[in-house]
Amino acid sequence: MQRGLPVCLALCALSLLSCGKQQERLSYDQAQANYAAGVLAHVNGNYLEAILSLTEAEKCMPESVNPAFKIALYQELAATSTAAGVFEDGMRYADSAEAYSLRIGDTLRAEEARRTRALALEYLCRSRENRQPILQAQRKQLEEQNAQLERQARRQQGTFAAVAGILLLLLLAILLYFRRRNRMLMQEKESLLETCRALTAHTTEPQDAQEALRQRYAELCRMHQLDRIAETLLFSHEADPRLYQEMKKAVKDIRLDAESQQAFERMIDTSLDDAMTHFRETFPGRKSSFYQFAGYLFAGFDAATISTLLYDMAKDRIYVKKYQLKQLIAKTETPYQQQFLQLIR
């Protein structure tokens, strides 16, 4: 009985030692896993997540762990903290990495730790000189990361709020769209009315050839009953959508009437020294809309009237097209260059 007691004590001691080594091994494995996760997060640019993983690895790291692992861990903590903007922590971890490196005589790693510390110190000085609250912002983000578990419980509520916000923005966008559309329709109606008035106006004594040409073009347009539509609009005190659509169709028909367009070009040639014939000879093979646009400019129509006659061209676009046409004429060698530029001035 007395002989068995020492044996039992020895076995217990061995068992406790074995358990201690096993627990130490598990802690080391967990520290390595957290270290690997931290390095991966650092590579992916998730610096705050990397700091959390590396800090957890430091907590799990056994005291008797291999010094090389400690050096690598503190060096990674220093580099990650510096990248995240927590420069004081970067300097502190760099000092720890340097101390363990010198303890085992690893001068290369000690020098690397010094470079990391110098870099963190340089960034810290820059941030203070520029008065940028980078350090406070990064610390605040670290505190938010520590409260991540609490925020996960509220994430669903945030999602619902985001969906509600998106729906509200969508509704606002729809309202703005219809408001803008109504405003554009009103501008279009005013432009159509102005065009009808211009096309149905009677000038007893035209002041120049272009004004006479516009008056003759207005006479061509009267076959589309613009006189009747404009007269009704002038004496109408209520908005009539049907009348507006009729006016819109009549003006559109003017643009699509190839016969009237040909007659109009003949008028331009008669009144303006064969300007359209010379223009077609100078720029052959173009689309009919190209010559139609030039004809309206030669006749001296303003941008509002042209934008109504050319139904798919906005008023601002008229000025751009006019400028581009003038540039094209100026770059083209033709004896009629001055004639064209004078007509579209």
C-alpha positions in Angstrom: 0.0 0.0 0.0 2.8 2.4 0.9 4.7 1.4 -2.3 1.7 2.1 -4.5 1.2 5.7 -3.3 4.3 7.1 -5.0 3.3 5.4 -8.2 -0.1 7.0 -8.1 1.3 10.4 -7.4 3.7 10.0 -10.3 0.9 9.0 -12.6 -1.2 11.9 -11.5 1.7 14.3 -12.1 2.3 12.8 -15.6 -1.4 13.1 -16.3 -1.5 16.8 -15.3 1.6 17.5 -17.3 0.1 15.8 -20.3 -3.1 17.8 -19.9 -1.2 21.0 -19.6 0.8 20.3 -22.8 -2.4 19.4 -24.6 -4.1 22.6 -23.5 -1.0 24.6 -24.5 -1.0 22.9 -27.9 -4.7 23.8 -28.4 -4.0 27.4 -27.5 -1.1 27.5 -29.9 -3.2 26.1 -32.7 -6.0 28.6 -32.0 -3.4 31.4 -32.0 -2.0 30.2 -35.3 -5.5 30.1 -36.8 -6.3 33.7 -35.7 -3.0 34.8 -36.9 -3.6 33.3 -40.4 -7.1 34.9 -40.5 -5.6 38.3 -39.5 -2.9 38.1 -42.3 -5.6 37.2 -44.9 -7.8 40.1 -43.7 -4.8 42.5 -43.9 -4.0 41.3 -47.5 -7.7 41.9 -48.5 -7.6 45.4 -47.0 -9.9 44.7 -44.0 -7.6 46.2 -41.5 -10.0 46.4 -38.6 -11.0 42.8 -38.9 -7.3 41.9 -39.2 -6.5 43.7 -35.9 -9.3 41.9 -34.1 -8.1 38.5 -35.3 -4.4 39.3 -34.5 -5.3 40.6 -31.1 -7.3 37.4 -30.4 -4.2 35.4 -31.5 -2.1 37.4 -28.9 -4.6 36.5 -26.2 -4.5 32.8 -27.1 -0.7 32.6 -27.5 0.9 30.5 -24.8 3.7 32.0 -22.8 6.2 29.3 -23.8 5.4 29.7 -27.5 8.2 29.8 -30.1 9.7 33.3 -30.1 9.7 33.3 -33.9 5.9 33.2 -33.8 5.7 36.1 -31.3 8.0 38.2 -33.6 5.8 37.4 -36.6 2.6 38.2 -34.7 3.8 41.5 -33.3 5.3 42.5 -36.6 2.0 41.8 -38.3 0.2 43.7 -35.6 2.5 46.7 -36.1 2.1 46.7 -39.9 -1.7 46.3 -39.7 -2.2 49.0 -37.1 -0.1 51.4 -39.1 -2.1 50.6 -42.3 -5.3 51.1 -40.3 -4.1 54.5 -39.0 -3.6 53.5 -35.4 -0.1 54.7 -35.4 0.6 54.6 -31.6 -0.3 50.9 -31.5 1.8 50.3 -34.6 4.8 51.8 -32.8 4.1 49.8 -29.6 3.8 46.4 -31.5 6.9 47.3 -33.5 8.8 47.8 -30.2 7.7 44.4 -29.0 8.7 42.7 -32.3 12.1 44.4 -32.0 12.6 43.3 -28.4 11.9 39.6 -29.1 14.1 39.8 -32.2 17.0 41.1 -30.3 16.4 38.5 -27.5 17.0 35.7 -30.0 19.7 37.6 -31.9 17.6 38.0 -35.1 19.0 41.3 -36.4 17.2 41.2 -39.7 13.8 41.1 -38.1 14.8 43.7 -35.5 15.7 46.0 -38.4 12.4 45.3 -40.1 10.6 46.2 -36.8 12.5 49.4 -36.6 11.5 50.4 -40.2 7.9 49.6 -39.3 8.1 51.8 -36.2 9.7 54.6 -38.2 7.0 54.4 -40.8 4.3 54.6 -38.1 6.0 57.5 -36.4 6.3 59.4 -39.8 2.5 58.9 -40.5 1.7 60.0 -36.9 3.7 63.2 -37.4 2.1 63.9 -40.7 -1.4 63.4 -39.3 -0.7 65.8 -36.4 0.8 68.4 -38.8 -2.2 68.3 -41.1 -4.6 68.3 -38.2 -6.5 65.3 -39.6 -8.4 63.3 -37.0 -7.3 60.0 -38.4 -6.4 58.5 -35.1 -9.7 59.3 -33.5 -11.6 58.0 -36.5 -9.7 54.7 -36.5 -10.2 54.3 -32.7 -13.9 54.9 -33.2 -14.0 52.3 -35.9 -12.2 49.8 -33.6 -14.8 50.5 -30.9 -17.5 49.8 -33.4 -15.8 46.6 -34.4 -15.8 45.5 -30.7 -19.6 46.2 -30.6 -20.2 44.2 -33.8 -22.1 41.4 -32.1 -24.5 44.0 -30.7 -25.0 45.6 -34.1 -25.9 42.3 -35.7 -29.1 42.2 -33.6 -30.1 45.6 -35.1 -29.0 44.8 -38.6 -32.4 43.5 -39.6 -34.0 46.8 -38.5 -31.5 48.7 -40.5 -32.3 46.6 -43.6 -36.0 47.4 -43.2 -35.2 51.1 -42.8 -33.0 51.0 -45.9 -35.8 49.4 -48.0 -38.2 52.0 -46.7 -35.7 54.7 -47.7 -35.2 53.3 -51.1 -39.0 53.1 -51.7 -39.3 56.7 -50.5 -36.5 57.8 -52.9 -38.2 55.9 -55.7 -41.5 57.6 -55.0 -39.7 61.0 -54.9 -38.0 60.2 -58.2 -41.3 59.3 -59.8 -42.9 62.6 -58.6 -39.9 64.6 -59.9 -40.1 62.8 -63.2 -43.8 63.6 -63.7 -43.2 67.1 -62.6 -40.4 67.6 -65.1 -42.5 65.9 -67.8 -45.4 68.2 -67.2 -43.0 71.2 -67.3 -41.6 70.0 -70.6 -45.1 69.5 -72.0 -46.0 73.1 -71.1 -42.8 74.3 -72.7 -43.6 72.2 -75.8 -47.1 73.7 -76.0 -45.8 77.2 -75.7 -43.2 76.5 -78.4 -45.9 75.0 -80.7 -48.1 78.0 -80.2 -45.2 80.4 -80.8 -44.4 78.5 -84.0 -48.0 78.5 -85.2 -48.1 82.3 -84.6 -44.9 82.8 -86.5 -46.0 80.6 -89.4 -49.5 82.2 -89.6 -48.3 85.8 -89.1 -48.9 88.2 -92.1 -46.2 90.8 -92.8 -47.3 93.4 -95.3 -43.8 94.6 -96.1 -40.9 92.2 -95.5 -37.7 93.9 -94.5 -35.3 91.5 -96.2 -35.2 88.4 -98.4 -35.1 86.0 -95.4 -38.2 87.5 -93.9 -40.0 87.3 -97.2 -38.9 83.7 -97.5 -40.3 82.8 -94.0 -43.6 84.4 -95.0 -43.7 82.3 -98.2 -42.9 79.2 -96.2 -45.8 80.1 -93.8 -48.1 80.1 -96.8 -47.0 76.6 -97.6 -47.8 75.5 -94.1 -51.4 76.8 -94.3 -52.3 73.7 -96.3 -52.1 71.9 -92.9 -54.8 74.2 -91.4 -52.4 76.0 -89.1 -54.4 79.2 -89.5 -57.5 77.5 -88.1 -55.6 75.9 -85.2 -53.7 79.1 -84.2 -56.9 81.1 -84.4 -58.7 78.6 -82.1 -55.8 78.7 -79.7 -55.7 82.4 -79.5 -59.4 82.7 -78.6 -59.5 79.6 -76.4 -59.6 80.3 -72.7 -59.3 76.6 -71.6 -56.7 74.0 -72.4 -57.9 71.5 -75.0 -55.7 68.4 -75.2 -57.3 67.4 -78.5 -56.6 70.8 -80.1 -53.0 70.5 -78.8 -52.6 67.1 -80.4 -54.1 68.3 -83.6 -51.6 71.2 -83.7 -48.8 68.8 -82.8 -49.7 66.5 -85.7 -50.0 69.5 -88.1 -46.5 70.7 -87.3 -45.1 67.2 -87.5 -46.7 66.8 -90.9 -44.9 69.9 -92.1 -41.6 68.2 -91.4 -42.7 65.0 -93.1 -44.1 66.6 -96.2 -41.3 66.0 -98.8 -43.2 67.9 -101.5 -43.5 71.0 -99.4 -39.8 70.7 -98.4 -38.8 70.6 -102.0 -41.0 73.7 -102.7 -39.4 75.4 -99.8 -35.9 74.7 -101.1 -36.9 76.1 -104.5 -38.0 79.3 -102.7 -34.6 79.5 -101.0 -32.9 79.2 -104.4 -35.1 81.9 -105.8 -34.8 84.3 -102.9 -31.2 83.6 -101.9 -29.2 83.2 -105.1 -29.5 79.3 -105.4 -28.2 78.9 -101.8 -29.7 75.4 -101.3 -28.5 74.1 -104.7 -25.0 75.3 -103.9 -25.2 73.8 -100.4 -26.3 70.4 -101.8 -23.5 70.5 -104.3 -20.9 71.4 -101.6 -22.1 68.6 -99.2 -23.6 65.8 -101.3 -24.9 62.5 -100.1 -26.1 63.7 -96.7 -29.4 62.8 -95.0 -32.5 64.8 -95.8 -32.7 66.2 -92.2 -29.2 67.7 -92.8 -30.4 69.8 -95.7 -33.7 70.5 -94.0 -31.9 72.0 -91.0 -29.7 74.1 -93.2 -32.7 75.4 -95.1 -34.4 76.6 -91.9 -31.2 78.4 -90.9 -30.9 80.0 -94.3 -34.4 81.2 -94.0 -33.6 82.9 -90.7 -35.9 80.8 -88.4 -35.0 81.1 -84.7 -34.1 78.1 -82.5 -37.5 77.8 -80.9 -39.2 77.5 -84.2 -36.7 75.1 -85.7 -36.9 72.9 -82.6 -40.7 72.7 -83.1 -40.5 71.9 -86.8 -37.7 69.4 -86.3 -39.7 67.6 -83.6 -37.0 65.3 -82.3 -34.4 68.1 -81.7 -34.4 70.2 -78.5 -33.8 73.9 -78.5 -30.3 73.6 -76.9 -29.4 71.1 -79.5 -30.2 73.6 -82.2 -27.5 75.9 -81.1 -25.0 73.0 -81.0 -25.9 71.8 -84.4 -25.7 75.4 -85.8 -22.2 75.8 -84.4 -21.1 72.5 -85.8 -22.5 73.4 -89.2 -20.6 76.7 -89.2 -17.4 74.9 -88.3 -18.0 72.4 -91.1 -18.5 75.2 -93.6 -15.5 77.1 -92.4 -13.3 74.0 -92.9 -14.7 73.3 -96.4 -13.0 74.9 -99.4 -15.9 76.2 -101.5 -16.6 79.4 -103.4 -19.9 79.7 -101.5 -18.4 79.6 -98.1 -19.1 83.3 -97.3 -22.6 83.0 -98.6 -23.4 80.1 -96.3 -21.8 81.7 -93.2 -23.6 85.0 -93.9 -27.0 83.2 -94.1 -26.6 81.3 -90.8 -25.0 84.1 -88.8 
